[in-house]
Amino acid sequence: MWGPPLLAALLLAASCSAGAPHSQPGDAPAAPATPEGPPPPPAVKGDLLDLVERRSIEVEPRGGGIEGVWLRLRRRVSEDVTVVVPAGTYFVSPSQSVQDMVTTKDQVIELTASSEKEDGWTNGSVPAACARRLRDIPGRDDHFTIRRRSDQPELAQLAPQLGRAQADFAVQQAAVWIVAGDASFEELGVAVRGSFGMYFPGPRLIGASATAEALRIIHEAGIDVTRKRIWRDVDRVFPWVAPGHW
């Protein structure tokens, strides 16, 4: 005769053979079942040039106007890739008539199956400022080579501070031209907001307030602004500030 103890033992054996979990009072809840199969490969993350050197990605940088660089990227590994483009990354134009570009803040670009076009490439862009004031603005047909930083020590020193400041483009561009090209206040006026034909340029992009903010960022980067030509124009930027303030 089957008593309760024997019946309980049989039910326990059946449940175990069927793969059902068994728990005793006070046991922690069993983890939910997961589908069988290998786990997904870990994502790859790194600096743009590190990933290129490791042959994890390939990249084609092109001109994207005065405020950025356009990037075409492709994975060379099966894993998803997180590309970090640090502030200060320097894009060198092979043409003596086209501006070099320097990135003004850290930018992250994700390369995944969903981000890719049919040809396997992903399009992205990074915020940047022109580093050669007297040259032409890069267009989509202009290509670059990439350096980790500018070979001008002060521009390399400025870049991290630009990234931290989160200033608008006019301020960033003013700071780069002052440091990289020792631009005066008058020379900063070459950047304009649109135009109305050859003889009717738009209003200047970099005014006194943008220049003043740029000087503050340069100073906070540890660069002596009083040794720059812009300091001769300081009364046009903020006439109430004496040199001793800095």
Buried (B, 14 or more C-beta within 10 A) or exposed (E): EEEEEEEEEEEEEEEEEEEEEEEEEEEEEEEEEEEEEEEEEEEBBBBBBBBBEEEBBEBEBBBBBBBBBBBBBBBBBEBBBBBBBBBBBBBBBEEEEBBBBBBBBBBEBBBEEEBBEEEEBBEBBBBBBBBBBEBBBBEEEBBBEBBEBBEBEBBBBBBBBBBBBEBEBBBBBBBBBBBBBBBBBEBBBBBEEEEEEEEEBEEBBBBBEBBBBBBBBBBEBEBEBEEBBBBEBBEEBBEEEEEEEE
